[in-house]
Amino acid sequence: MQNKGLIKFFAILFALVSIYQLSFTYVANNVKSEAKAFAGDNPDKELKYLDSIGKVKVFDLGFTDFTYNEVKNKQLNKGLDLEGGINVILQISIKDVLKGLANNSKNPVFNKSLADASANLEGNKTYLNKFFEAFDANSKGAVKLASPDIFANRSLQGEGGIDFQMSDAQAQKVIKRKVDESVESAFKVLRERIDKFGVTQPNVQKLGETGRILVELPGAKDVDRIKKLLGGKAQLEFWETFKIEEIGNFLVATNEALKKTEIKKTETKAVAKDSLNALLTDAKDSVDTKKGNNPLFDKMLGQGGGPVLGYFAPKDTAVVNEYFKRPEIRILLAADQHNAKFVWSKPTTTKDAKGKDIEAVELYALKGNRDNAPAMSGGVVTDAKDTFDQLGKPAVSMQMNSQGAKIWEELTGRAFSQKSYIAIVLDNVVYSAPGVTSGPIAGGRSEITGSFDVAETKDLANVLNAGKLPASADIIQSTVVGPSLGQAAIDAGTISSILGFLLVCGWMVFYYGKAGWYANLALLLNLLFLFGIMASFGFVLTLPGIAGIVLTLGTAVDANIIIFERAKEELREGKSLSEAVTASYGWHGAMRSIIDANVTHVLTGAILFIFGTGPIKGFALTLLIGIVTSLFTSIFIARIFIDRNIAGKGDLTFSTNITKNWFTNFHYDFIKVKKFTYIFSSIVTVVSLVSIFFVNGLDEGVDFVGGRTFQVKFEKPVDATVISDELSAAFATPVEAKILGDDDQLKITTKYKIKEDGVAVDEEVNQKLYKALEKYFPNVTYEKFTNTYDGKTIGVLQASKVGASISEDIKTNSYWAVLGAMAVIFLYLMVSFRKWQYSLGAIAAVAHDVIFVLGIYSLCYKFMPFHMEMDQHFIAAILTVIGYSMNDTVIVFDRVREFIIGNRKGSFEDIVNASINTTLSRTLNTSLMMIIVLLTMFIFGGESIRGFIFAMLIGIVVGTYSSLFIATPVLVDTISKDEKHTIEDKHNKV
């Protein structure tokens, strides 16, 4: 081997760099262990400890040193499935952005196009493109995007804007740019909010041009708080309010009007005694004091006063809102109240008639105008800080700019003189509505008070300082993983990795003797390089990524197996050890087969990386890195050890006394049995397709259909059927509960309100889940049940949500990923082998394998003891199967091509049979390596990836079968008779 010294130099350099990079992970883990020991079970104390030593030097190399923050930034990043934390994908509402750009245009074509775009959104189609399509269909050329009442308004006119002379195509370019600017603005606002939140190594990314933003918060634990932080638009407004005595007559009239339309109930509870009752005194004859005869007042829970119209249960707010939206009710408002806007406060605790604490919200009537604009917006706030009010309660102080200070002085002056109130509204929720008792407030300094805790005031000050989002940000996908579950995944991954490594090493030594030891040393170095590269470039290690590493153990020795098998063939032909090694490492030896096989791996891995999301990208990335490092160590590092042996003892035989004659005289007629294999495979294919499309179908996971999934650990074993029935009743929609591993752990799936976005819906689902299961957790609060914390053993250990819109994208991406992988490999093989018959044989084998695996999943998912869902992990498994099936097939085809070019005698069928038989040792050895590591992962890798591993396990077994009994027979049957005769004439010439 030439340039051996240079290869040694680079190998040593790479090893040192990898050790250097991984040393930061070692030091960071030690510091975290010290912090955990110091804090005990208090995560806040642990976080404060780590923050306090951020600038302290913790790693001294002699010639340089590093602070904890520097070490932390250089460590190997762990994904949320290993670290624990929260991962969400936010969808910036492009509809809101367009409304804002059009100044909330009332144009019917514009608004119909917005509605049509929402209704007809398809997988992988952006909302903006669907809007343009809908507008074109609705306008029919009669209305232009650049109409003055749509986008050619004052705010969009001027340089770089839209004027009324623009065509729709020209206007679309400007609108697209403005939308991109709004998404970029949202991205910056979210990043600033998160930077101040206090989690370590947050990750915020824009996802292409979809208007989606990925947020990963490792170690975050307070689920509801974080979702509010991310989803809050932070639109702060200041409104003047109506007093109860001003709006009371309207409420009485509304109650009377509703009596004619609402169904009366016969409950006998007294009406809440509040200040409104004084207004009802004169109407005693018309208002029955028995509950059930007053549709509006029956819903009141407690006393109102001042700007508060009354207290209501949170569950009744939707009904009351619907009342106030009715035209026949709005018309009852006095002339100066026609633009009144009814809004609610934050939930608060009050007492009912019996003195029991209940949750309630306050109803307010804001003084609106034609434009539905507040008296002052929050854009005037220049600074916000969390503080405490005069009573020592948490509050937020604000400082306004000069313009805001002037408006604020006028506003407070008017409130003082009229004895009225000013509502402070954030994201359409009233936080407080104070009166003014000491005259106009000058200087622009104000304070928000209310029923806050310290965390809420910190978050509120944070979002006000970061600024408001240009549009709502809805959580369309989320995953919450508890730290204890992450640690369990690490333990499972570590055990399976070590065991897989030992089994592979043991087999290589058993089968190849000393050459196997050299392959194992190369494998060890390969793992060092792989982790070193991931740490150097800041890549994230996930649980599927660990599976990718374990798979790398199986494939890393694949190149060595090809080379060693070729070297044995050369030795049998009488060549010396040195000549045999040189020939096996040559292009016409093993290199061509190795390159062809690994190119198919790279192609499927790249497609998986492009179309995958989250942990699946981690799996694909690990696989791709592993392919590169495996090739380097297998081809170059192992060669160095082999050459040293040749130069010294020269006693290599590439086998042991037990295995030296295995497969040497194997002559099975694979082509002869093609009729039987065709019949068997056809039956399997038909049964699979019938089961998939007509009988069982497939168990589509939430990735494909949308929904919420919770992994819940109970204190003792439970009956999944009973839990399913109880939850279905609580949610008033079917809820699936399946045992996950042990009998005390369930995977709960629901599609309840999955098409509705918003933090309130997510919290509602969490509350319903907790209340329905509360009897199984008698000593567990809602916060402990829902949120994650170190050492958590019961409650929700993991939760995920996939919205309806993103599930369509995932499904579409999955179809394209599988079809794209097959198409790309077909083209590559056609170019490499210069005959379409090779590509057809390979694709026939791959299609057979995919249908076989799908069929197994369709037939067995109902009774298997582990989950067999169609999700992103399953698609990753299918693509991996495609890659490995191609690998086996390509090795055989390369030998066919070699024999055709050479002087192998016999018929075309004999040449193909000889190709299969002479590569059988390599095929079975590689497949055995893969089966060993996959079985290890299946048994020890953890419940969450068992279905994923099972798909690959079945795929590898079937892929080996199809390479031998499908791909090559198809090749034989599609080569023309004339071409066969030409090949046979050439090879059988005397």
C-alpha positions, 0 to 999 in steps of 0.5 A, a space after each residue: 500500500 502506497 503512502 502508508 506513512 501518510 495514512 498512519 499520520 492522519 489516523 493518529 491525528 484523527 484519533 488525537 483530535 477525537 480524544 480531545 473533542 470527547 474529553 469535553 464531554 467527559 469533563 462536562 458530565 463530571 461537573 453535572 454529576 457534582 451539581 446533581 450531588 450538590 443539589 440533591 433532588 432540587 432541579 432549580 438548585 442544580 441549574 443555579 449551581 451550573 449557572 454560577 460556575 459558568 465562567 469558572 475554569 474547570 478543564 486545564 490542559 496545561 497549555 490552555 484551559 476552559 470554563 464550564 460554559 466553554 466545555 458545555 458548548 463543546 460536549 457531545 450533544 444528546 437528543 431529548 430522548 436521551 437527555 430529557 426535555 421538550 421538543 416542539 415545532 411551531 407553525 407561524 400563522 401565515 394566514 395572520 401574516 397575510 391579514 396583517 399585510 392586508 390591514 385586515 382587508 374585508 375584501 370577500 375574494 381575499 377572505 374566501 381565499 384565506 379560508 380555502 387555503 386553510 381547508 385545502 392544505 395538502 402535505 408538503 404544500 405551503 399555506 402561501 402557495 395554496 393562498 395564491 392558488 385559491 386567490 387565482 381561482 376565486 378572483 378569475 382575474 377580476 380582482 388583483 392582489 395589488 388592489 388598494 383594499 388588499 395589498 396595495 395599502 399604505 403600509 405596503 406602498 413605497 420602495 420595495 412594496 406593492 403598487 396598484 399597477 403590479 400584476 399578481 405575479 409581481 405582487 406575489 414576489 413582494 408578498 413572499 418576501 414580506 412573509 419571509 421577513 415576518 417569519 424571520 422576525 418571529 424566529 428572532 423573537 422566539 430565540 430571544 425569549 428562549 435565550 432568557 429562559 435558562 435552559 442549557 444548549 437550547 436549539 432554535 431552527 427555521 425549517 426551510 420555507 415552511 414557516 415552521 420553527 423547531 425549538 429544542 429545550 434539553 432538560 426543560 421540565 415545566 411543560 405548560 409554562 414552556 408552551 405558554 412561553 413559546 405560543 404566546 403572541 405577546 400582544 400587549 394592549 391597554 383598553 378602557 372598560 365599561 363598568 357593570 352599571 353601564 353594561 348591566 341593562 344589556 346583560 338583563 336584556 340578553 338573559 331575557 332574549 336567550 330565554 326564548 331560544 335556549 333549552 331550560 334545565 331544572 336545576 335548583 341552585 340559587 343565582 349568584 348573589 352579586 352586584 348584578 342582582 341590584 339591577 335585577 330587583 325591578 325585574 323580579 317578576 321576569 327573572 326567576 330565581 331558580 337555576 335553569 330559567 336564566 341562560 346567562 345568569 345561571 352560569 355566573 359563579 360569583 360576585 362582580 363589581 367595577 369593571 368585572 361583569 361577573 365570574 364564570 366557570 372556564 368551561 362556560 366561556 365558549 358558550 357565553 362568547 357564542 351568545 355575545 356574537 349573535 346578531 340578535 344579541 349585539 343589537 341589544 347594546 346601547 348606541 355607545 356600546 355597539 363596538 364593545 369587546 367581551 373578554 376574559 381574565 386569567 383563571 383565578 380562584 374564588 369561593 362559591 356560595 358554600 365557601 368552597 374554592 373554585 376556579 373562575 374567570 372574570 368577564 370584562 367589556 372593553 370599549 372598542 371602536 370601528 377598527 377594534 383597536 385598543 386605546 394604546 398598544 404594547 409597542 410603546 413598552 421599552 423595558 419590562 422587569 419582574 418585581 413585587 407590588 406594594 403588597 409583596 405580590 409578584 408583578 411586572 413593571 413597565 417603562 414606556 417611550 415618550 409617545 406612550 408616556 403621553 398617551 398613558 398620561 391622557 388615558 389615566 387622566 380620563 380614568 381618574 376623572 370618570 372613575 373608570 378602569 383601564 384593562 391591561 390585556 395580553 394576548 386577548 386575556 385581561 391580566 388586571 383592570 386597575 382604577 386610577 386614584 391619584 390623578 394622571 400618571 406621568 413618565 410612562 411608568 406602570 405596573 401589571 399586577 394580578 394572580 401571578 407567581 414568580 415564574 409567570 412574572 419572569 416569563 411575562 417580562 421576558 416576552 415583553 422585552 423580546 417583543 411580540 410575534 408578528 403572528 400566532 405561533 401554534 404548536 403543531 408537533 411536540 415531544 416531552 421526554 422525562 430525564 428518567 426515561 432518557 437515562 433508561 434509554 442511555 442505559 439500554 443503548 449502552 448495554 446493546 452497543 457493548 454487547 453488539 460490539 463484543 458479539 461482532 468481535 467474537 464472530 470475526 475472531 472465530 471466523 477469520 482468526 488473526 485477520 479478525 483481530 485486525 478487523 476488530 482493532 479497526 472497528 474500535 478505531 472506527 467508533 472513536 472516529 465516529 464519536 469524535 466527528 459527532 462531537 467536533 461538528 456539534 451533531 446530536 446523539 439520539 436513541 435511533 442514533 445509537 441504533 445507527 451506531 450499533 448497525 455501524 458495528 455490523 456494517 463496519 466489518 462488511 468491507 473487511 469480510 468482502 476483502 478477506 473472502 476475496 483474499 481467500 479466493 486468491 490464496 486458493 488459486 495459488 497466489 502468495 499471501 502478499 499477492 493475494 492481499 494486493 489483489 483483494 484490495 485492488 479495484 478488480 478485487 474487492 474495491 469495486 464491490 465495496 464502492 458499489 455497495 456503500 454508494 447504495 447505503 449513502 444514497 438511502 441514508 442521504 434520502 432519509 436525512 433529507 426527508 426525516 425529522 428529529 431523531 430520524 435525522 440523527 439515525 441517518 446522520 450517524 449511519 452516514 458518518 459510520 459509512 465514511 469512518 467504516 470505509 476508512 478504517 476497514 480499507 486503510 487501518 486494517 490494511 496497515 496491520 495486515 501489511 505488518 504481518 506480511 512483512 513479519 511472520 506472514 502467517 495470515 490465513 484469513 480463517 481458522 481451523 474450524 472455518 477454513 473449508 466453509 462454503 469452499 465447495 458449495 454448488 447449489 443451483 439457485 436458478 433451478 428453483 426460481 419457479 418455486 421461489 417465484 410462487 412462494 414470493 407471489 403468494 406472500 406478496 398477494 397475501 400482504 397486499 390483501 391484508 394491507 388494503 382489504 383486511 387489517 390495514 396498517 397500524 398508522 401511528 400519530 406521525 401519519 394521522 395526527 394525535 397525542 401520545 402519552 407514555 404513562 407509568 402507574 403505581 401498579 399493574 392496570 387493565 389497558 381495556 378499562 383505562 381505554 374505556 374510562 379515557 374514552 368516556 372522559 374525552 367523549 372520543 375513542 382513546 387507545 391504551 396499550 401496554 408498553 413493556 410492563 403491565 404498569 405502563 401504558 401508551 395512550 393515544 387520542 385524537 381529541 381536538 388534534 385539529 385545534 392548535 393553541 396552548 389552551 387546548 394542550 393544557 385542556 388535554 393534560 387536565 382531562 387526562 389527569 382528572 380521568 386517571 387521578 384515582 390511580 395517582 392518589 398522592 400525585 398533583 397535576 404538576 407532578 403528573 404532567 411535568 418532568 423532573 429528575 427521578 420521576 417514576 410515575 405519571 407521564 414519562 413521555 408525551 408527544 403531539 403531531 398536528 393534522 397539518 404536519 402529519 400530512 407532510 410526514 406521510 407525504 415525505 415518507 412516500 417520496 422517501 421510499 419511492 425516491 430511494 428506489 428510483 435513485 438506486 435504480 438509476 445508479 445501478 443502471 449507470 454502474 452496470 450499463 444494463 437496465 436488467 441489473 437495475 430491474 432485478 435489484 428493484 424487484 428484490 427491494 419491492 418484494 422486501 418492502 411489501 413483505 415487511 409491510 405485510 408482516 406488520 399488517 398481519 401481526 400488529 394486532 397481537 404482537 407484544 410490542 408496538 408495530 406502528 407505521 411512523 417515521 421510525 418505521 420508514 427509517 427501517 424500510 429505507 435501511 432495509 432497502 440499503 442493505 438489500 441493495 448491498 447484498 444484491 450488488 455484491 452478487 451482481 458485481 461477481 456476475 459482471 466480473 465472470 462475464 468479463 472473465 473466462 468463466 465457462 458454462 451457460 449464462 445460468 451457470 455463470 450466475 449460479 457460480 456468482 451466487 455460490 462464490 459470494 455466499 460466504 460473504 452474503 451470509 457472514 454480513 447478514 449474520 453480523 446484521 442479525 446479531 446486532 439487530 437481535 441485540 438491539 431488539 432484546 436490550 435496546 428498549 421498548 420505544 425502538 423495538 418495533 423499529 428494530 423488528 422491521 429491520 430484522 425482518 428486512 435483513 432476513 428477507 433481503 438476504 433471501 431476495 438477493 439470492 432467489 429474486 434479484 438474480 432470477 429476474 436478471 436471468 429472465 430479462 436478459 435477451 436470448 441473443 445476449 445470452 448466446 453471445 456471452 456463452 459463445 465467448 466463454 465456451 470458445 476453445 
